[in-house]
Amino acid sequence: MAGMMYASTRGDRTEVSLGDAIARGLAPDGGLYVPRQLPGIDANALVAGQGLPALARVALRGFFAGDRLEGRLGEIADAALNVPAPTTAIDASPDPLYALELYHGPTAAFKDFGARFLAESLERMRSPQDERLTILVATSGDTGGAVAAAFHRRPWVRVVILYPKGLVSPRQEQQLTCWGDNVESLRVAGTFDDCQRLVKEAFVDEALRRRHRFSSANSINIGRLLPQMVYYVASSLEVRRATGRSANYVIPAGNLGNAFAAVWARELGLPIDRILLAHNANRTVPDYLTTGEWRPRASIATLASAMDVGNPSNMERLRALFPDWATLRSRIAADSIDDAAIRDRIIADHRRFGRVWCPHTAAAAEAYARLPAADRTGHPWVLVATAHPAKFNEIVEPLVGAPIEVPQSLARLLRLPRRVTDIAPTLGALADAIA
């Protein structure tokens, strides 16, 4: 099979291998790496009920073709994707409704899959003479903790987490600041968009690039997106086996990495039909799909803090895949859910189904509930449950009137001491902090 090559969404003609795209994180022109063309896939080799590592070997083979990591895809998948991601039934016919539970990993959020896969990939690309890698990661809540867990105490890498002061939940902040060793936590006096801007500015700053060997662990890194495709492969096959129909997904959306992984899985030919993005009060994407005008804006703080993104990076990949706005609009839909509706949905679905949602999953559940009855009846829908509600206990517990059991992996992190440095939202402040 010919080697798969990757290039920037911004038109730079320089092509790189997958390994290089993962190691660099961001293209030199500031764009995001995408394959020159999507690979084919052997659909007959994908069987419902197979574990994620086995499905990854088939679904991701074309993306790894010709790369130095090609022969190690299996061991990467075995090490990174040995985490449950069950698709569980919520409601039966005539409105078959499921939840794709992505919160069973070490930090109780879907970011664990991508972070672990990225860490295992980078581990297998390094040479003993390589300069120590510095991973910059901006987080609105969950990414930083997952990346820290995945890279903690790997001596060849330094992780620098940037998160917005006062704009993550207390338990999220604990997960961002409890590591020490090779993980540094920077609390930025600004928003997530400020954190993301600082990371991008650092990547293109010549002086900083001479002093540090940078990479990224945000969803701008293609190494994060590829493994996220795999749980959509598994879930869509399970739904088709159970219902005989293609699955429809409601995905809590912030920086659009998780959503884009689902879009790629569908483009590969998996049994996925409609994709509905559930945004919070940050309406950049829903407004764009309505008006055709791309207008990034400052982010707004909400209960669903991990989705507080006003300028989502992966819109670049979506627009590169679907350059025509009308086509893009026909391939995805989006709704905006405010905090009041999130609270009401947590209460309503706990009463009706006995399920407890985090605020992000509740946004997806509310977007589903707003669909016309004709779109729900007989059509299998899957709510993507992105985080465990115990991460947002101060929001969820008063609404459901009961304490939320804390997963053992999360409980361990909550007992560790915090280590954090406060910085201003400027490139100079970041440069000083990582000097």
CORLINHU-V420214 format. One record per run of one state. SS is the DSSP state (a for helix, b for strand, c for the rest). FROM is the first residue (numbers start at 1). LEN is the number of residues. If there is no record, write none. Layout:
ss:SS from:FROM len:LEN
ss:SS from:FROM len:LEN
This chain:
ss:c from:1 len:5
ss:b from:6 len:3
ss:c from:9 len:7
ss:b from:16 len:1
ss:c from:17 len:1
ss:a from:18 len:7
ss:c from:25 len:8
ss:b from:33 len:3
ss:c from:36 len:7
ss:a from:43 len:3
ss:c from:46 len:6
ss:a from:52 len:8
ss:c from:60 len:1
ss:a from:61 len:4
ss:c from:65 len:5
ss:a from:70 len:11
ss:c from:81 len:6
ss:b from:87 len:5
ss:c from:92 len:5
ss:b from:97 len:5
ss:c from:102 len:7
ss:b from:109 len:1
ss:c from:110 len:1
ss:a from:111 len:15
ss:c from:126 len:7
ss:b from:133 len:7
ss:c from:140 len:3
ss:a from:143 len:9
ss:c from:152 len:5
ss:b from:157 len:8
ss:c from:165 len:5
ss:a from:170 len:8
ss:c from:178 len:5
ss:b from:183 len:6
ss:c from:189 len:3
ss:a from:192 len:13
ss:c from:205 len:1
ss:a from:206 len:6
ss:c from:212 len:1
ss:b from:213 len:4
ss:c from:217 len:5
ss:a from:222 len:22
ss:c from:244 len:3
ss:b from:247 len:6
ss:c from:253 len:4
ss:a from:257 len:11
ss:c from:268 len:4
ss:b from:272 len:8
ss:c from:280 len:4
ss:a from:284 len:8
ss:c from:292 len:13
ss:a from:305 len:3
ss:c from:308 len:7
ss:a from:315 len:7
ss:c from:322 len:3
ss:a from:325 len:7
ss:c from:332 len:1
ss:b from:333 len:4
ss:c from:337 len:2
ss:a from:339 len:15
ss:c from:354 len:5
ss:a from:359 len:11
ss:c from:370 len:3
ss:a from:373 len:4
ss:c from:377 len:4
ss:b from:381 len:5
ss:c from:386 len:1
ss:b from:387 len:1
ss:c from:388 len:1
ss:a from:389 len:12
ss:c from:401 len:7
ss:a from:408 len:7
ss:c from:415 len:6
ss:b from:421 len:3
ss:c from:424 len:3
ss:a from:427 len:8
ss:c from:435 len:1
